[in-house]
Amino acid sequence: MKTHTIALNVNGELRMVTVRSADTLLFVLRGPLGLTGAKPGCLNGDCGACTVTIDGRPMKSCLMLAIEAVGKKITTIEGLEAAPIQEAFIENFAFQCGYCTPGFIMNCHSLIENYPDADDQLIREWLQSNICRCTGYAEIEQAVKSVLRRK
């Protein structure tokens, strides 16, 4: 199969990587780029464990081809660098096993950045895009609200 060498802007750094046309962004992040924070879950866009941000908006990296990300700003959990939502997850006990946590944090970070005046309904709508099988969503919702109150 034919390969392409592409440049991806990941966590503020231009990274050259050789990909096949069919390689998903999740596969490239975890494999050749060694960024394992985005997790493979359902691999069909339902669970959100693989969520990253693309130009500041949440994206399930299992649904995006790596070549579609050329020219865009990709941020993974490794690139957040102590975002307030990370501390809020700890303070509010918003995780248990932790597998889904990076995806939730990326989604919640994007919500906070894009909608600093988010109300309860919008928060709940955004949380629906990710699945956690270990804990309830009340703690995650509380973590988001605690960051929004600080803004």
MODELLER restraints for C-alpha pairs under 7 A, 6 or more apart:
rsr = mdl.restraints
at = mdl.atoms
rsr.add(forms.Gaussian(group=physical.xy_distance, feature=features.Distance(at['CA:2:A'], at['CA:20:A']), mean=6.24, stdev=0.5))
rsr.add(forms.Gaussian(group=physical.xy_distance, feature=features.Distance(at['CA:3:A'], at['CA:18:A']), mean=6.36, stdev=0.5))
rsr.add(forms.Gaussian(group=physical.xy_distance, feature=features.Distance(at['CA:3:A'], at['CA:19:A']), mean=5.34, stdev=0.5))
rsr.add(forms.Gaussian(group=physical.xy_distance, feature=features.Distance(at['CA:3:A'], at['CA:20:A']), mean=4.48, stdev=0.5))
rsr.add(forms.Gaussian(group=physical.xy_distance, feature=features.Distance(at['CA:3:A'], at['CA:21:A']), mean=6.72, stdev=0.5))
rsr.add(forms.Gaussian(group=physical.xy_distance, feature=features.Distance(at['CA:4:A'], at['CA:18:A']), mean=5.41, stdev=0.5))
rsr.add(forms.Gaussian(group=physical.xy_distance, feature=features.Distance(at['CA:4:A'], at['CA:19:A']), mean=5.37, stdev=0.5))
rsr.add(forms.Gaussian(group=physical.xy_distance, feature=features.Distance(at['CA:4:A'], at['CA:20:A']), mean=6.24, stdev=0.5))
rsr.add(forms.Gaussian(group=physical.xy_distance, feature=features.Distance(at['CA:5:A'], at['CA:16:A']), mean=6.67, stdev=0.5))
rsr.add(forms.Gaussian(group=physical.xy_distance, feature=features.Distance(at['CA:5:A'], at['CA:17:A']), mean=5.47, stdev=0.5))
rsr.add(forms.Gaussian(group=physical.xy_distance, feature=features.Distance(at['CA:5:A'], at['CA:18:A']), mean=4.16, stdev=0.5))
rsr.add(forms.Gaussian(group=physical.xy_distance, feature=features.Distance(at['CA:5:A'], at['CA:19:A']), mean=6.28, stdev=0.5))
rsr.add(forms.Gaussian(group=physical.xy_distance, feature=features.Distance(at['CA:6:A'], at['CA:16:A']), mean=5.64, stdev=0.5))
rsr.add(forms.Gaussian(group=physical.xy_distance, feature=features.Distance(at['CA:6:A'], at['CA:17:A']), mean=5.55, stdev=0.5))
rsr.add(forms.Gaussian(group=physical.xy_distance, feature=features.Distance(at['CA:6:A'], at['CA:18:A']), mean=6.26, stdev=0.5))
rsr.add(forms.Gaussian(group=physical.xy_distance, feature=features.Distance(at['CA:7:A'], at['CA:14:A']), mean=6.21, stdev=0.5))
rsr.add(forms.Gaussian(group=physical.xy_distance, feature=features.Distance(at['CA:7:A'], at['CA:15:A']), mean=5.44, stdev=0.5))
rsr.add(forms.Gaussian(group=physical.xy_distance, feature=features.Distance(at['CA:7:A'], at['CA:16:A']), mean=4.48, stdev=0.5))
rsr.add(forms.Gaussian(group=physical.xy_distance, feature=features.Distance(at['CA:7:A'], at['CA:17:A']), mean=6.44, stdev=0.5))
rsr.add(forms.Gaussian(group=physical.xy_distance, feature=features.Distance(at['CA:7:A'], at['CA:70:A']), mean=6.33, stdev=0.5))
rsr.add(forms.Gaussian(group=physical.xy_distance, feature=features.Distance(at['CA:8:A'], at['CA:14:A']), mean=5.57, stdev=0.5))
rsr.add(forms.Gaussian(group=physical.xy_distance, feature=features.Distance(at['CA:8:A'], at['CA:15:A']), mean=5.18, stdev=0.5))
rsr.add(forms.Gaussian(group=physical.xy_distance, feature=features.Distance(at['CA:8:A'], at['CA:16:A']), mean=6.38, stdev=0.5))
rsr.add(forms.Gaussian(group=physical.xy_distance, feature=features.Distance(at['CA:8:A'], at['CA:69:A']), mean=6.79, stdev=0.5))
rsr.add(forms.Gaussian(group=physical.xy_distance, feature=features.Distance(at['CA:8:A'], at['CA:70:A']), mean=5.48, stdev=0.5))
rsr.add(forms.Gaussian(group=physical.xy_distance, feature=features.Distance(at['CA:8:A'], at['CA:71:A']), mean=6.95, stdev=0.5))
rsr.add(forms.Gaussian(group=physical.xy_distance, feature=features.Distance(at['CA:9:A'], at['CA:15:A']), mean=6.22, stdev=0.5))
rsr.add(forms.Gaussian(group=physical.xy_distance, feature=features.Distance(at['CA:9:A'], at['CA:72:A']), mean=6.54, stdev=0.5))
rsr.add(forms.Gaussian(group=physical.xy_distance, feature=features.Distance(at['CA:9:A'], at['CA:73:A']), mean=5.34, stdev=0.5))
rsr.add(forms.Gaussian(group=physical.xy_distance, feature=features.Distance(at['CA:9:A'], at['CA:74:A']), mean=5.93, stdev=0.5))
rsr.add(forms.Gaussian(group=physical.xy_distance, feature=features.Distance(at['CA:10:A'], at['CA:73:A']), mean=6.43, stdev=0.5))
rsr.add(forms.Gaussian(group=physical.xy_distance, feature=features.Distance(at['CA:10:A'], at['CA:74:A']), mean=4.78, stdev=0.5))
rsr.add(forms.Gaussian(group=physical.xy_distance, feature=features.Distance(at['CA:10:A'], at['CA:75:A']), mean=5.84, stdev=0.5))
rsr.add(forms.Gaussian(group=physical.xy_distance, feature=features.Distance(at['CA:11:A'], at['CA:74:A']), mean=6.14, stdev=0.5))
rsr.add(forms.Gaussian(group=physical.xy_distance, feature=features.Distance(at['CA:11:A'], at['CA:75:A']), mean=4.85, stdev=0.5))
rsr.add(forms.Gaussian(group=physical.xy_distance, feature=features.Distance(at['CA:11:A'], at['CA:76:A']), mean=6.58, stdev=0.5))
rsr.add(forms.Gaussian(group=physical.xy_distance, feature=features.Distance(at['CA:11:A'], at['CA:79:A']), mean=4.80, stdev=0.5))
rsr.add(forms.Gaussian(group=physical.xy_distance, feature=features.Distance(at['CA:21:A'], at['CA:67:A']), mean=6.86, stdev=0.5))
rsr.add(forms.Gaussian(group=physical.xy_distance, feature=features.Distance(at['CA:22:A'], at['CA:65:A']), mean=6.53, stdev=0.5))
rsr.add(forms.Gaussian(group=physical.xy_distance, feature=features.Distance(at['CA:23:A'], at['CA:65:A']), mean=5.78, stdev=0.5))
rsr.add(forms.Gaussian(group=physical.xy_distance, feature=features.Distance(at['CA:23:A'], at['CA:66:A']), mean=6.02, stdev=0.5))
rsr.add(forms.Gaussian(group=physical.xy_distance, feature=features.Distance(at['CA:24:A'], at['CA:61:A']), mean=6.85, stdev=0.5))
rsr.add(forms.Gaussian(group=physical.xy_distance, feature=features.Distance(at['CA:24:A'], at['CA:62:A']), mean=5.80, stdev=0.5))
rsr.add(forms.Gaussian(group=physical.xy_distance, feature=features.Distance(at['CA:24:A'], at['CA:63:A']), mean=6.80, stdev=0.5))
rsr.add(forms.Gaussian(group=physical.xy_distance, feature=features.Distance(at['CA:24:A'], at['CA:64:A']), mean=5.59, stdev=0.5))
rsr.add(forms.Gaussian(group=physical.xy_distance, feature=features.Distance(at['CA:24:A'], at['CA:65:A']), mean=4.12, stdev=0.5))
rsr.add(forms.Gaussian(group=physical.xy_distance, feature=features.Distance(at['CA:24:A'], at['CA:66:A']), mean=5.14, stdev=0.5))
rsr.add(forms.Gaussian(group=physical.xy_distance, feature=features.Distance(at['CA:25:A'], at['CA:61:A']), mean=5.20, stdev=0.5))
rsr.add(forms.Gaussian(group=physical.xy_distance, feature=features.Distance(at['CA:25:A'], at['CA:62:A']), mean=6.39, stdev=0.5))
rsr.add(forms.Gaussian(group=physical.xy_distance, feature=features.Distance(at['CA:25:A'], at['CA:64:A']), mean=5.68, stdev=0.5))
rsr.add(forms.Gaussian(group=physical.xy_distance, feature=features.Distance(at['CA:25:A'], at['CA:65:A']), mean=5.23, stdev=0.5))
rsr.add(forms.Gaussian(group=physical.xy_distance, feature=features.Distance(at['CA:25:A'], at['CA:66:A']), mean=4.13, stdev=0.5))
rsr.add(forms.Gaussian(group=physical.xy_distance, feature=features.Distance(at['CA:26:A'], at['CA:38:A']), mean=6.96, stdev=0.5))
rsr.add(forms.Gaussian(group=physical.xy_distance, feature=features.Distance(at['CA:26:A'], at['CA:50:A']), mean=6.76, stdev=0.5))
rsr.add(forms.Gaussian(group=physical.xy_distance, feature=features.Distance(at['CA:26:A'], at['CA:61:A']), mean=4.78, stdev=0.5))
rsr.add(forms.Gaussian(group=physical.xy_distance, feature=features.Distance(at['CA:26:A'], at['CA:62:A']), mean=5.15, stdev=0.5))
rsr.add(forms.Gaussian(group=physical.xy_distance, feature=features.Distance(at['CA:28:A'], at['CA:66:A']), mean=6.77, stdev=0.5))
rsr.add(forms.Gaussian(group=physical.xy_distance, feature=features.Distance(at['CA:29:A'], at['CA:35:A']), mean=5.26, stdev=0.5))
rsr.add(forms.Gaussian(group=physical.xy_distance, feature=features.Distance(at['CA:29:A'], at['CA:36:A']), mean=6.98, stdev=0.5))
rsr.add(forms.Gaussian(group=physical.xy_distance, feature=features.Distance(at['CA:30:A'], at['CA:36:A']), mean=4.73, stdev=0.5))
rsr.add(forms.Gaussian(group=physical.xy_distance, feature=features.Distance(at['CA:37:A'], at['CA:77:A']), mean=5.83, stdev=0.5))
rsr.add(forms.Gaussian(group=physical.xy_distance, feature=features.Distance(at['CA:37:A'], at['CA:78:A']), mean=6.57, stdev=0.5))
rsr.add(forms.Gaussian(group=physical.xy_distance, feature=features.Distance(at['CA:37:A'], at['CA:102:A']), mean=6.23, stdev=0.5))
rsr.add(forms.Gaussian(group=physical.xy_distance, feature=features.Distance(at['CA:38:A'], at['CA:49:A']), mean=6.34, stdev=0.5))
rsr.add(forms.Gaussian(group=physical.xy_distance, feature=features.Distance(at['CA:38:A'], at['CA:50:A']), mean=4.31, stdev=0.5))
rsr.add(forms.Gaussian(group=physical.xy_distance, feature=features.Distance(at['CA:38:A'], at['CA:51:A']), mean=6.27, stdev=0.5))
rsr.add(forms.Gaussian(group=physical.xy_distance, feature=features.Distance(at['CA:38:A'], at['CA:52:A']), mean=6.95, stdev=0.5))
rsr.add(forms.Gaussian(group=physical.xy_distance, feature=features.Distance(at['CA:38:A'], at['CA:76:A']), mean=6.97, stdev=0.5))
rsr.add(forms.Gaussian(group=physical.xy_distance, feature=features.Distance(at['CA:38:A'], at['CA:102:A']), mean=6.44, stdev=0.5))
rsr.add(forms.Gaussian(group=physical.xy_distance, feature=features.Distance(at['CA:38:A'], at['CA:103:A']), mean=6.53, stdev=0.5))
rsr.add(forms.Gaussian(group=physical.xy_distance, feature=features.Distance(at['CA:39:A'], at['CA:49:A']), mean=5.14, stdev=0.5))
rsr.add(forms.Gaussian(group=physical.xy_distance, feature=features.Distance(at['CA:39:A'], at['CA:50:A']), mean=4.71, stdev=0.5))
rsr.add(forms.Gaussian(group=physical.xy_distance, feature=features.Distance(at['CA:40:A'], at['CA:49:A']), mean=6.39, stdev=0.5))
rsr.add(forms.Gaussian(group=physical.xy_distance, feature=features.Distance(at['CA:40:A'], at['CA:50:A']), mean=5.83, stdev=0.5))
rsr.add(forms.Gaussian(group=physical.xy_distance, feature=features.Distance(at['CA:41:A'], at['CA:47:A']), mean=6.45, stdev=0.5))
rsr.add(forms.Gaussian(group=physical.xy_distance, feature=features.Distance(at['CA:41:A'], at['CA:49:A']), mean=5.84, stdev=0.5))
rsr.add(forms.Gaussian(group=physical.xy_distance, feature=features.Distance(at['CA:43:A'], at['CA:62:A']), mean=5.50, stdev=0.5))
rsr.add(forms.Gaussian(group=physical.xy_distance, feature=features.Distance(at['CA:44:A'], at['CA:62:A']), mean=6.61, stdev=0.5))
rsr.add(forms.Gaussian(group=physical.xy_distance, feature=features.Distance(at['CA:44:A'], at['CA:63:A']), mean=6.67, stdev=0.5))
rsr.add(forms.Gaussian(group=physical.xy_distance, feature=features.Distance(at['CA:45:A'], at['CA:60:A']), mean=6.06, stdev=0.5))
rsr.add(forms.Gaussian(group=physical.xy_distance, feature=features.Distance(at['CA:45:A'], at['CA:62:A']), mean=6.49, stdev=0.5))
rsr.add(forms.Gaussian(group=physical.xy_distance, feature=features.Distance(at['CA:45:A'], at['CA:63:A']), mean=6.13, stdev=0.5))
rsr.add(forms.Gaussian(group=physical.xy_distance, feature=features.Distance(at['CA:47:A'], at['CA:130:A']), mean=5.07, stdev=0.5))
rsr.add(forms.Gaussian(group=physical.xy_distance, feature=features.Distance(at['CA:47:A'], at['CA:131:A']), mean=4.91, stdev=0.5))
rsr.add(forms.Gaussian(group=physical.xy_distance, feature=features.Distance(at['CA:48:A'], at['CA:60:A']), mean=6.03, stdev=0.5))
rsr.add(forms.Gaussian(group=physical.xy_distance, feature=features.Distance(at['CA:48:A'], at['CA:103:A']), mean=5.74, stdev=0.5))
rsr.add(forms.Gaussian(group=physical.xy_distance, feature=features.Distance(at['CA:48:A'], at['CA:129:A']), mean=6.23, stdev=0.5))
rsr.add(forms.Gaussian(group=physical.xy_distance, feature=features.Distance(at['CA:48:A'], at['CA:130:A']), mean=4.40, stdev=0.5))
rsr.add(forms.Gaussian(group=physical.xy_distance, feature=features.Distance(at['CA:48:A'], at['CA:131:A']), mean=6.46, stdev=0.5))
rsr.add(forms.Gaussian(group=physical.xy_distance, feature=features.Distance(at['CA:49:A'], at['CA:100:A']), mean=4.86, stdev=0.5))
rsr.add(forms.Gaussian(group=physical.xy_distance, feature=features.Distance(at['CA:49:A'], at['CA:102:A']), mean=6.93, stdev=0.5))
rsr.add(forms.Gaussian(group=physical.xy_distance, feature=features.Distance(at['CA:49:A'], at['CA:103:A']), mean=4.60, stdev=0.5))
rsr.add(forms.Gaussian(group=physical.xy_distance, feature=features.Distance(at['CA:49:A'], at['CA:130:A']), mean=6.93, stdev=0.5))
rsr.add(forms.Gaussian(group=physical.xy_distance, feature=features.Distance(at['CA:50:A'], at['CA:60:A']), mean=5.49, stdev=0.5))
rsr.add(forms.Gaussian(group=physical.xy_distance, feature=features.Distance(at['CA:50:A'], at['CA:61:A']), mean=5.54, stdev=0.5))
rsr.add(forms.Gaussian(group=physical.xy_distance, feature=features.Distance(at['CA:50:A'], at['CA:62:A']), mean=6.46, stdev=0.5))
rsr.add(forms.Gaussian(group=physical.xy_distance, feature=features.Distance(at['CA:50:A'], at['CA:103:A']), mean=5.63, stdev=0.5))
rsr.add(forms.Gaussian(group=physical.xy_distance, feature=features.Distance(at['CA:51:A'], at['CA:58:A']), mean=6.26, stdev=0.5))
rsr.add(forms.Gaussian(group=physical.xy_distance, feature=features.Distance(at['CA:51:A'], at['CA:59:A']), mean=5.41, stdev=0.5))
rsr.add(forms.Gaussian(group=physical.xy_distance, feature=features.Distance(at['CA:51:A'], at['CA:60:A']), mean=4.40, stdev=0.5))
rsr.add(forms.Gaussian(group=physical.xy_distance, feature=features.Distance(at['CA:51:A'], at['CA:61:A']), mean=5.87, stdev=0.5))
rsr.add(forms.Gaussian(group=physical.xy_distance, feature=features.Distance(at['CA:51:A'], at['CA:103:A']), mean=4.49, stdev=0.5))
rsr.add(forms.Gaussian(group=physical.xy_distance, feature=features.Distance(at['CA:51:A'], at['CA:106:A']), mean=6.30, stdev=0.5))
rsr.add(forms.Gaussian(group=physical.xy_distance, feature=features.Distance(at['CA:51:A'], at['CA:107:A']), mean=6.74, stdev=0.5))
rsr.add(forms.Gaussian(group=physical.xy_distance, feature=features.Distance(at['CA:52:A'], at['CA:58:A']), mean=5.70, stdev=0.5))
rsr.add(forms.Gaussian(group=physical.xy_distance, feature=features.Distance(at['CA:52:A'], at['CA:59:A']), mean=5.48, stdev=0.5))
rsr.add(forms.Gaussian(group=physical.xy_distance, feature=features.Distance(at['CA:52:A'], at['CA:60:A']), mean=6.42, stdev=0.5))
rsr.add(forms.Gaussian(group=physical.xy_distance, feature=features.Distance(at['CA:52:A'], at['CA:61:A']), mean=6.42, stdev=0.5))
rsr.add(forms.Gaussian(group=physical.xy_distance, feature=features.Distance(at['CA:52:A'], at['CA:75:A']), mean=5.89, stdev=0.5))
rsr.add(forms.Gaussian(group=physical.xy_distance, feature=features.Distance(at['CA:52:A'], at['CA:76:A']), mean=5.04, stdev=0.5))
rsr.add(forms.Gaussian(group=physical.xy_distance, feature=features.Distance(at['CA:52:A'], at['CA:103:A']), mean=6.80, stdev=0.5))
rsr.add(forms.Gaussian(group=physical.xy_distance, feature=features.Distance(at['CA:52:A'], at['CA:106:A']), mean=5.82, stdev=0.5))
rsr.add(forms.Gaussian(group=physical.xy_distance, feature=features.Distance(at['CA:53:A'], at['CA:59:A']), mean=5.57, stdev=0.5))
rsr.add(forms.Gaussian(group=physical.xy_distance, feature=features.Distance(at['CA:53:A'], at['CA:74:A']), mean=5.74, stdev=0.5))
rsr.add(forms.Gaussian(group=physical.xy_distance, feature=features.Distance(at['CA:53:A'], at['CA:75:A']), mean=5.14, stdev=0.5))
rsr.add(forms.Gaussian(group=physical.xy_distance, feature=features.Distance(at['CA:53:A'], at['CA:76:A']), mean=6.68, stdev=0.5))
rsr.add(forms.Gaussian(group=physical.xy_distance, feature=features.Distance(at['CA:53:A'], at['CA:106:A']), mean=6.66, stdev=0.5))
rsr.add(forms.Gaussian(group=physical.xy_distance, feature=features.Distance(at['CA:54:A'], at['CA:72:A']), mean=6.41, stdev=0.5))
rsr.add(forms.Gaussian(group=physical.xy_distance, feature=features.Distance(at['CA:54:A'], at['CA:73:A']), mean=5.55, stdev=0.5))
rsr.add(forms.Gaussian(group=physical.xy_distance, feature=features.Distance(at['CA:54:A'], at['CA:74:A']), mean=4.74, stdev=0.5))
rsr.add(forms.Gaussian(group=physical.xy_distance, feature=features.Distance(at['CA:54:A'], at['CA:75:A']), mean=6.56, stdev=0.5))
rsr.add(forms.Gaussian(group=physical.xy_distance, feature=features.Distance(at['CA:55:A'], at['CA:72:A']), mean=6.01, stdev=0.5))
rsr.add(forms.Gaussian(group=physical.xy_distance, feature=features.Distance(at['CA:55:A'], at['CA:73:A']), mean=4.87, stdev=0.5))
rsr.add(forms.Gaussian(group=physical.xy_distance, feature=features.Distance(at['CA:55:A'], at['CA:74:A']), mean=6.45, stdev=0.5))
rsr.add(forms.Gaussian(group=physical.xy_distance, feature=features.Distance(at['CA:56:A'], at['CA:110:A']), mean=6.20, stdev=0.5))
rsr.add(forms.Gaussian(group=physical.xy_distance, feature=features.Distance(at['CA:57:A'], at['CA:110:A']), mean=5.86, stdev=0.5))
rsr.add(forms.Gaussian(group=physical.xy_distance, feature=features.Distance(at['CA:58:A'], at['CA:106:A']), mean=6.85, stdev=0.5))
rsr.add(forms.Gaussian(group=physical.xy_distance, feature=features.Distance(at['CA:58:A'], at['CA:107:A']), mean=5.51, stdev=0.5))
rsr.add(forms.Gaussian(group=physical.xy_distance, feature=features.Distance(at['CA:58:A'], at['CA:110:A']), mean=6.24, stdev=0.5))
rsr.add(forms.Gaussian(group=physical.xy_distance, feature=features.Distance(at['CA:77:A'], at['CA:102:A']), mean=5.86, stdev=0.5))
rsr.add(forms.Gaussian(group=physical.xy_distance, feature=features.Distance(at['CA:77:A'], at['CA:106:A']), mean=6.45, stdev=0.5))
rsr.add(forms.Gaussian(group=physical.xy_distance, feature=features.Distance(at['CA:84:A'], at['CA:147:A']), mean=6.48, stdev=0.5))
rsr.add(forms.Gaussian(group=physical.xy_distance, feature=features.Distance(at['CA:85:A'], at['CA:105:A']), mean=6.62, stdev=0.5))
rsr.add(forms.Gaussian(group=physical.xy_distance, feature=features.Distance(at['CA:85:A'], at['CA:109:A']), mean=6.20, stdev=0.5))
rsr.add(forms.Gaussian(group=physical.xy_distance, feature=features.Distance(at['CA:85:A'], at['CA:143:A']), mean=6.82, stdev=0.5))
rsr.add(forms.Gaussian(group=physical.xy_distance, feature=features.Distance(at['CA:85:A'], at['CA:144:A']), mean=6.71, stdev=0.5))
rsr.add(forms.Gaussian(group=physical.xy_distance, feature=features.Distance(at['CA:85:A'], at['CA:147:A']), mean=6.33, stdev=0.5))
rsr.add(forms.Gaussian(group=physical.xy_distance, feature=features.Distance(at['CA:86:A'], at['CA:105:A']), mean=6.65, stdev=0.5))
rsr.add(forms.Gaussian(group=physical.xy_distance, feature=features.Distance(at['CA:88:A'], at['CA:143:A']), mean=4.92, stdev=0.5))
rsr.add(forms.Gaussian(group=physical.xy_distance, feature=features.Distance(at['CA:88:A'], at['CA:146:A']), mean=6.85, stdev=0.5))
rsr.add(forms.Gaussian(group=physical.xy_distance, feature=features.Distance(at['CA:88:A'], at['CA:147:A']), mean=6.80, stdev=0.5))
rsr.add(forms.Gaussian(group=physical.xy_distance, feature=features.Distance(at['CA:89:A'], at['CA:95:A']), mean=6.98, stdev=0.5))
rsr.add(forms.Gaussian(group=physical.xy_distance, feature=features.Distance(at['CA:89:A'], at['CA:140:A']), mean=6.79, stdev=0.5))
rsr.add(forms.Gaussian(group=physical.xy_distance, feature=features.Distance(at['CA:89:A'], at['CA:143:A']), mean=5.51, stdev=0.5))
rsr.add(forms.Gaussian(group=physical.xy_distance, feature=features.Distance(at['CA:92:A'], at['CA:139:A']), mean=5.78, stdev=0.5))
rsr.add(forms.Gaussian(group=physical.xy_distance, feature=features.Distance(at['CA:92:A'], at['CA:142:A']), mean=6.76, stdev=0.5))
rsr.add(forms.Gaussian(group=physical.xy_distance, feature=features.Distance(at['CA:92:A'], at['CA:143:A']), mean=5.68, stdev=0.5))
rsr.add(forms.Gaussian(group=physical.xy_distance, feature=features.Distance(at['CA:93:A'], at['CA:139:A']), mean=6.29, stdev=0.5))
rsr.add(forms.Gaussian(group=physical.xy_distance, feature=features.Distance(at['CA:94:A'], at['CA:139:A']), mean=4.66, stdev=0.5))
rsr.add(forms.Gaussian(group=physical.xy_distance, feature=features.Distance(at['CA:94:A'], at['CA:140:A']), mean=4.75, stdev=0.5))
rsr.add(forms.Gaussian(group=physical.xy_distance, feature=features.Distance(at['CA:94:A'], at['CA:143:A']), mean=6.84, stdev=0.5))
rsr.add(forms.Gaussian(group=physical.xy_distance, feature=features.Distance(at['CA:95:A'], at['CA:101:A']), mean=6.37, stdev=0.5))
rsr.add(forms.Gaussian(group=physical.xy_distance, feature=features.Distance(at['CA:95:A'], at['CA:135:A']), mean=6.77, stdev=0.5))
rsr.add(forms.Gaussian(group=physical.xy_distance, feature=features.Distance(at['CA:96:A'], at['CA:134:A']), mean=6.11, stdev=0.5))
rsr.add(forms.Gaussian(group=physical.xy_distance, feature=features.Distance(at['CA:96:A'], at['CA:135:A']), mean=6.44, stdev=0.5))
rsr.add(forms.Gaussian(group=physical.xy_distance, feature=features.Distance(at['CA:97:A'], at['CA:134:A']), mean=6.78, stdev=0.5))
rsr.add(forms.Gaussian(group=physical.xy_distance, feature=features.Distance(at['CA:100:A'], at['CA:132:A']), mean=6.16, stdev=0.5))
rsr.add(forms.Gaussian(group=physical.xy_distance, feature=features.Distance(at['CA:104:A'], at['CA:130:A']), mean=6.41, stdev=0.5))
rsr.add(forms.Gaussian(group=physical.xy_distance, feature=features.Distance(at['CA:108:A'], at['CA:144:A']), mean=6.57, stdev=0.5))
rsr.add(forms.Gaussian(group=physical.xy_distance, feature=features.Distance(at['CA:112:A'], at['CA:148:A']), mean=6.67, stdev=0.5))
rsr.add(forms.Gaussian(group=physical.xy_distance, feature=features.Distance(at['CA:116:A'], at['CA:148:A']), mean=6.15, stdev=0.5))
rsr.add(forms.Gaussian(group=physical.xy_distance, feature=features.Distance(at['CA:123:A'], at['CA:141:A']), mean=6.95, stdev=0.5))
